[in-house]
């Protein structure tokens, strides 16, 4: 470790979830899940896939609690979702069905066909708040309210490794895009941890002055971007573990960070209800903010809602506190779509990497769309 870890402060206690997210009627300590599905419609928790043109949709079910995270795999053929439900799920990871009751799980889904739910990964003791796929789609990495990260083997359905070290809720994680797979995580304990995915203990750490609510690692791994409750985005020099510069503009907590596929722009989203793009090129001007996008609502719950670029970098999709999904045109900053349907906060969204499909997740459901998006419950549009 680079420095001796300071003891956890009472100010960073589990109450942090209450400060920035109003307490819901679901006990974060008792129910959470991550799901992966392949296409069969299920009641309760679900995913939706839709087309911007046709607005047809399908619904993927499986979760019974609020869904916090959802991601397409790099091929676009699979979907994983993380939640806080304690439902009993019977999923096929092999030829034999297996039942899981009152556990925190990850769920897997197939994108095409009937979008059958094909796997449930169990082991976390708290809500699954963020997740990412490995580059070969064989492993899923997850971050949880139980203060740990985990890696999961999708061939066997078993947990490969549990990563311990954080002393509070782990809000976010990101995975390196080249070389050995390194993980970076941000927590309410105010620390950023850097992990070699093959080791259960962090290989380095960075102390920050506030709880870390969002994180993104540059492709070259020389810079790290973090958001926090002080509304600023910090850019860290990964070699010296020091702040390179700070980007200000948001007026409330930064809940999401995402780097464009060309590595030239950073997308941020915050509790102030705005999405913003930032120039992250090497010789950018001092004022790095490029555009601001309005039209989304935070909602009363103050969940850590996320936003994403599409693969071309010409559209932005974001969740919203009013049960809608919003889509902006990057160049004009105009609100292209505001899609109703969800009955709760839309916490996470994602575009398929190669097809005009996007997915969103909200309370108990996930929506995937071919080009357009609709919130409310999990449905597939084709």
C-alpha positions as CSV (number, residue, x, y, z in Angstrom):
1,X,0.0,0.0,0.0
2,X,1.2,3.5,-0.8
3,X,0.1,5.0,2.5
4,X,-1.3,3.9,5.8
5,X,-5.1,3.8,5.7
6,X,-6.9,6.3,7.9
7,X,-9.7,4.8,10.1
8,X,-13.2,5.3,8.8
9,X,-14.9,8.4,9.9
10,X,-18.4,8.6,11.3
11,X,-19.1,11.2,8.7
12,X,-18.6,8.5,6.0
13,X,-20.8,5.9,7.7
14,X,-23.5,3.9,6.1
15,X,-25.7,7.0,6.6
16,X,-24.1,8.3,3.5
17,X,-26.7,6.3,1.5
18,X,-29.4,8.2,3.3
19,X,-27.7,11.6,2.8
20,X,-27.6,11.4,-0.9
21,X,-30.4,8.8,-1.5
22,X,-33.6,8.9,0.5
23,X,-34.3,5.7,2.3
24,X,-36.7,3.5,0.3
25,X,-39.0,0.8,1.7
26,X,-36.4,-1.8,0.7
27,X,-33.7,-2.7,3.2
28,X,-30.4,-2.3,1.6
29,X,-28.9,-4.6,4.2
30,X,-31.3,-7.5,3.5
31,X,-31.7,-7.8,-0.3
32,X,-29.6,-7.3,-3.4
33,X,-29.0,-9.0,-6.7
34,X,-27.1,-9.0,-9.9
35,X,-28.8,-10.6,-12.9
36,X,-27.9,-12.0,-16.3
37,X,-30.6,-13.0,-18.8
38,X,-30.9,-14.5,-22.2
39,X,-34.5,-13.5,-23.1
40,X,-37.4,-15.2,-21.5
41,X,-40.0,-12.8,-20.1
42,X,-40.3,-13.0,-16.3
43,X,-42.5,-11.2,-13.7
44,X,-41.1,-8.6,-11.4
45,X,-37.5,-7.4,-12.1
46,X,-37.0,-7.0,-15.8
47,X,-35.0,-5.7,-18.8
48,X,-36.3,-4.1,-21.9
49,X,-35.0,-3.9,-25.5
50,X,-36.5,-1.5,-28.0
51,X,-36.0,0.1,-31.4
52,X,-36.1,3.9,-31.8
53,X,-38.0,3.5,-35.0
54,X,-40.7,0.9,-34.2
55,X,-41.0,1.3,-30.4
56,X,-41.8,-2.4,-30.1
57,X,-40.5,-3.8,-26.9
58,X,-40.0,-7.0,-24.8
59,X,-39.8,-7.3,-21.1
60,X,-37.1,-9.2,-19.2
61,X,-38.0,-10.2,-15.6
62,X,-36.2,-11.8,-12.8
63,X,-35.5,-9.2,-10.1
64,X,-37.9,-8.4,-7.3
65,X,-36.0,-5.5,-5.9
66,X,-34.6,-2.2,-7.2
67,X,-32.0,-2.6,-10.0
68,X,-29.0,-0.4,-9.6
69,X,-26.7,-1.5,-12.5
70,X,-26.9,-3.0,-15.9
71,X,-24.4,-3.6,-18.7
72,X,-24.2,-5.2,-22.2
73,X,-21.2,-7.4,-22.6
74,X,-18.6,-6.4,-25.3
75,X,-20.3,-8.5,-27.9
76,X,-23.7,-7.0,-27.3
77,X,-25.2,-10.6,-27.0
78,X,-25.4,-10.7,-23.2
79,X,-26.7,-8.5,-20.4
80,X,-25.9,-8.4,-16.7
81,X,-27.9,-6.6,-14.0
82,X,-27.3,-5.9,-10.4
83,X,-30.1,-5.4,-7.8
84,X,-31.1,-5.5,-4.2
85,X,-33.8,-8.2,-4.3
86,X,-34.1,-11.3,-2.2
87,X,-36.5,-13.2,-4.5
88,X,-36.2,-16.9,-5.1
89,X,-34.8,-17.4,-8.6
90,X,-34.5,-20.7,-10.6
91,X,-31.9,-20.1,-13.3
92,X,-30.0,-22.5,-15.6
93,X,-26.2,-22.0,-15.4
94,X,-25.8,-25.6,-16.6
95,X,-28.2,-28.4,-17.4
96,X,-29.7,-28.5,-13.9
97,X,-31.9,-25.8,-12.5
98,X,-30.7,-24.2,-9.2
99,X,-32.8,-22.2,-6.7
100,X,-31.6,-19.3,-4.7
101,X,-33.6,-17.8,-1.8
102,X,-33.0,-14.7,0.2
103,X,-29.6,-14.0,-1.3
104,X,-27.9,-11.1,-3.1
105,X,-27.4,-12.0,-6.7
106,X,-26.2,-11.0,-10.2
107,X,-28.5,-11.9,-13.0
108,X,-27.6,-12.7,-16.6
109,X,-29.7,-12.3,-19.8
110,X,-29.3,-13.0,-23.5
111,X,-30.0,-10.0,-25.7
112,X,-31.5,-11.7,-28.7
113,X,-34.2,-14.3,-29.3
114,X,-36.5,-14.8,-26.3
115,X,-33.9,-13.0,-24.1
116,X,-33.9,-15.9,-21.6
117,X,-32.5,-15.4,-18.1
118,X,-29.6,-17.9,-18.1
119,X,-27.7,-17.3,-14.9
120,X,-27.9,-16.0,-11.3
121,X,-24.6,-15.3,-9.4
122,X,-24.9,-15.2,-5.7
123,X,-22.5,-14.2,-2.9
124,X,-22.8,-10.5,-2.1
125,X,-24.3,-9.6,1.2
126,X,-25.4,-6.2,0.1
127,X,-26.9,-4.4,-2.9
128,X,-24.9,-4.7,-6.1
129,X,-24.3,-1.1,-7.1
130,X,-22.1,-1.3,-10.1
131,X,-20.8,-4.0,-12.5
132,X,-18.6,-4.4,-15.6
133,X,-17.7,-7.2,-18.0
134,X,-14.3,-8.5,-18.7
135,X,-13.0,-7.9,-22.3
136,X,-13.6,-11.5,-23.3
137,X,-17.1,-11.7,-21.8
138,X,-16.1,-14.6,-19.5
139,X,-15.9,-12.7,-16.2
140,X,-18.1,-10.1,-14.5
141,X,-16.8,-7.7,-11.9
142,X,-19.2,-6.2,-9.3
143,X,-19.2,-3.6,-6.6
144,X,-21.5,-3.8,-3.6
145,X,-22.9,-2.1,-0.5
146,X,-21.3,-4.9,1.5
147,X,-18.0,-3.0,1.1
148,X,-16.4,-5.6,-1.3
149,X,-15.9,-6.2,-5.0
150,X,-16.1,-9.6,-6.6
151,X,-15.2,-11.4,-9.9
152,X,-17.5,-14.1,-11.3
153,X,-16.7,-17.0,-13.7
154,X,-19.6,-17.2,-16.1
155,X,-18.6,-20.7,-17.2
156,X,-19.2,-22.2,-13.8
157,X,-21.4,-19.5,-12.2
158,X,-19.1,-19.4,-9.2
159,X,-17.3,-16.4,-7.6
160,X,-13.6,-16.3,-8.5
161,X,-12.4,-13.8,-6.0
162,X,-13.6,-11.4,-3.4
163,X,-11.8,-8.1,-3.1
164,X,-11.6,-6.7,0.4
165,X,-10.2,-3.5,1.8
166,X,-12.9,-0.7,1.6
167,X,-14.5,0.2,4.9
168,X,-17.7,1.6,3.6
169,X,-20.2,1.1,0.7
170,X,-18.4,0.7,-2.7
171,X,-20.3,2.9,-5.1
172,X,-18.5,2.5,-8.4
173,X,-15.9,0.6,-10.3
174,X,-14.2,0.6,-13.7
175,X,-12.0,-1.9,-15.6
176,X,-8.9,-1.2,-17.7
177,X,-9.4,-1.4,-21.4
178,X,-5.9,-2.7,-22.4
179,X,-3.2,-4.9,-20.8
180,X,-3.8,-6.8,-17.6
181,X,-7.2,-6.3,-16.3
182,X,-6.9,-3.7,-13.5
183,X,-9.9,-2.6,-11.4
184,X,-10.4,0.8,-9.9
185,X,-13.1,1.4,-7.2
186,X,-14.6,4.3,-5.3
187,X,-16.2,4.2,-1.9
188,X,-18.0,6.2,0.8
189,X,-14.8,5.7,2.9
190,X,-13.1,8.4,0.7
191,X,-10.6,6.0,-0.9
192,X,-9.9,4.9,-4.5
193,X,-8.5,1.4,-4.6
194,X,-6.5,0.0,-7.5
195,X,-6.7,-3.8,-7.9
196,X,-5.0,-6.5,-9.9
197,X,-8.0,-8.7,-10.8
198,X,-5.8,-11.8,-9.9
199,X,-5.2,-10.6,-6.3
200,X,-7.7,-10.2,-3.5
201,X,-6.0,-7.2,-1.9
202,X,-5.6,-3.8,-3.5
203,X,-2.2,-3.1,-5.1
204,X,-2.5,0.7,-4.5
205,X,-4.8,3.4,-3.1
206,X,-5.5,7.1,-3.3
207,X,-7.0,9.0,-0.4
208,X,-9.6,11.6,-1.3
209,X,-11.2,14.3,0.8
210,X,-14.8,13.1,0.1
211,X,-16.8,9.9,-0.6
212,X,-16.3,8.8,-4.2
213,X,-19.6,8.5,-6.1
214,X,-18.4,7.9,-9.7
215,X,-15.2,6.8,-11.5
216,X,-13.8,6.3,-15.0
217,X,-10.3,5.1,-16.0
218,X,-8.7,6.4,-19.3
219,X,-7.8,3.9,-21.9
220,X,-4.1,4.7,-21.5
221,X,-4.5,4.2,-17.8
222,X,-2.5,7.4,-17.1
223,X,-5.5,9.4,-15.9
224,X,-8.4,8.6,-13.5
225,X,-11.6,10.6,-13.3
226,X,-13.7,10.7,-10.1
227,X,-16.9,12.4,-9.0
228,X,-17.9,13.2,-5.5
229,X,-20.4,14.9,-3.2
230,X,-18.5,18.2,-3.5
231,X,-19.8,18.5,-7.1
232,X,-16.3,18.6,-8.7
233,X,-14.7,16.1,-11.1
234,X,-11.1,15.4,-10.2
235,X,-8.5,14.2,-12.7
236,X,-5.8,12.1,-11.1
237,X,-2.3,11.4,-12.5
238,X,-2.0,7.7,-12.0
239,X,1.8,7.7,-11.9
240,X,2.1,10.1,-9.0
241,X,-1.4,9.5,-7.4
242,X,-2.0,13.2,-7.4
243,X,-4.6,15.6,-8.7
244,X,-3.7,16.8,-12.2
245,X,-6.6,19.2,-12.3
246,X,-10.2,19.8,-11.3
247,X,-13.3,20.3,-13.5
248,X,-16.1,22.3,-11.9
249,X,-19.6,23.0,-13.2
250,X,-22.1,20.7,-11.5
251,X,-24.0,22.2,-8.6
252,X,-24.7,18.8,-6.9
253,X,-23.2,15.4,-6.5
254,X,-21.6,13.8,-9.6
255,X,-23.2,10.4,-9.9
256,X,-21.9,9.1,-13.2
257,X,-18.8,9.4,-15.4
258,X,-18.2,7.8,-18.8
259,X,-15.5,8.2,-21.4
260,X,-16.4,8.4,-25.1
261,X,-15.1,5.6,-27.4
262,X,-12.6,8.0,-29.1
263,X,-11.2,8.9,-25.7
264,X,-11.6,12.6,-26.4
265,X,-14.6,13.5,-24.2
266,X,-15.9,12.7,-20.7
267,X,-19.6,12.6,-19.9
268,X,-20.7,13.4,-16.4
269,X,-24.2,13.4,-14.8
270,X,-25.2,14.8,-11.5
271,X,-27.9,15.3,-9.0
272,X,-28.4,18.8,-10.4
273,X,-30.2,17.1,-13.3
274,X,-27.7,18.0,-16.0
275,X,-25.4,16.0,-18.2
276,X,-22.1,17.7,-19.2
277,X,-19.3,16.8,-21.6
278,X,-15.7,17.7,-21.0
279,X,-12.7,17.9,-23.3
280,X,-10.1,15.4,-22.0
281,X,-7.6,15.7,-24.8
282,X,-4.0,16.3,-23.8
283,X,-3.8,20.0,-24.8
284,X,-7.3,21.1,-24.1
285,X,-8.0,24.7,-22.9
286,X,-8.2,25.5,-19.2
287,X,-12.0,25.6,-19.3
288,X,-12.7,22.0,-20.4
289,X,-16.5,22.0,-20.3
290,X,-17.9,21.5,-23.8
291,X,-21.7,21.2,-23.5
292,X,-24.5,21.0,-21.0
293,X,-27.6,18.9,-21.4
294,X,-30.9,19.6,-19.5
295,X,-34.2,17.8,-19.4
296,X,-33.7,15.0,-16.9
297,X,-35.1,15.1,-13.3
298,X,-33.2,14.0,-10.2
299,X,-36.3,13.0,-8.2
300,X,-36.7,12.9,-4.4
301,X,-34.8,9.6,-3.8
302,X,-31.4,11.1,-5.0
303,X,-30.3,7.7,-6.3
304,X,-26.9,7.5,-8.1
305,X,-28.4,7.7,-11.6
306,X,-26.1,7.1,-14.6
307,X,-25.6,8.3,-18.2
308,X,-23.7,6.9,-21.2
309,X,-22.4,7.8,-24.6
310,X,-23.3,5.5,-27.5
311,X,-20.5,3.8,-29.5
312,X,-20.4,6.6,-32.1
313,X,-20.4,9.3,-29.5
314,X,-23.3,11.2,-31.1
315,X,-26.0,10.4,-28.6
316,X,-26.3,10.4,-24.8
317,X,-28.7,8.4,-22.8
318,X,-29.5,9.0,-19.1
319,X,-31.8,7.7,-16.4
320,X,-34.1,10.0,-14.5
321,X,-35.8,10.3,-11.2
322,X,-39.2,10.8,-12.8
323,X,-39.4,7.4,-14.3
324,X,-38.3,8.4,-17.8
325,X,-35.3,7.8,-20.0
326,X,-33.8,10.8,-21.8
327,X,-31.8,10.8,-25.0
328,X,-29.8,13.9,-26.2
329,X,-28.2,14.6,-29.5
330,X,-24.5,15.4,-28.6
331,X,-23.9,18.0,-31.2
332,X,-27.1,20.1,-31.0
333,X,-27.6,19.4,-27.2
334,X,-31.3,19.0,-28.1
335,X,-33.4,16.5,-26.2
336,X,-34.3,13.9,-28.8
337,X,-36.4,11.6,-26.7
338,X,-38.0,11.5,-23.3
339,X,-39.5,8.1,-22.8
340,X,-42.0,7.3,-20.1
341,X,-43.0,3.9,-18.8
342,X,-41.0,3.2,-15.6
343,X,-42.8,3.4,-12.3
344,X,-39.7,4.4,-10.4
345,X,-36.3,6.0,-10.7
346,X,-34.4,4.8,-13.8
347,X,-31.0,4.2,-12.2
348,X,-28.8,2.9,-15.0
349,X,-28.8,2.9,-18.8
350,X,-26.7,1.4,-21.6
351,X,-26.3,1.3,-25.4
352,X,-25.5,-2.0,-27.1
353,X,-21.9,-1.8,-28.4
354,X,-22.6,-2.7,-32.0
355,X,-26.4,-2.6,-32.6
356,X,-29.0,0.2,-32.3
357,X,-30.1,-1.3,-28.9
358,X,-30.0,0.4,-25.6
359,X,-31.1,-0.8,-22.2
360,X,-32.2,0.9,-19.0
361,X,-32.9,-0.4,-15.5
362,X,-35.1,0.9,-12.8
363,X,-37.0,-0.3,-9.8
364,X,-37.4,-4.1,-10.3
365,X,-37.0,-3.9,-14.1
366,X,-34.6,-3.3,-16.9
367,X,-35.4,-2.0,-20.4
368,X,-33.3,-2.6,-23.5
369,X,-34.0,-0.7,-26.6
370,X,-32.9,-1.1,-30.2
371,X,-32.6,2.6,-30.8
372,X,-35.1,4.3,-28.7
373,X,-35.8,3.9,-25.0
374,X,-38.8,3.5,-22.8
375,X,-38.7,3.4,-19.0
376,X,-41.3,1.9,-16.6
377,X,-40.6,-1.8,-16.6
378,X,-38.5,-4.2,-18.4
379,X,-39.5,-4.6,-22.0
380,X,-37.9,-5.5,-25.4
381,X,-38.5,-3.4,-28.5
382,X,-37.7,-4.7,-31.9
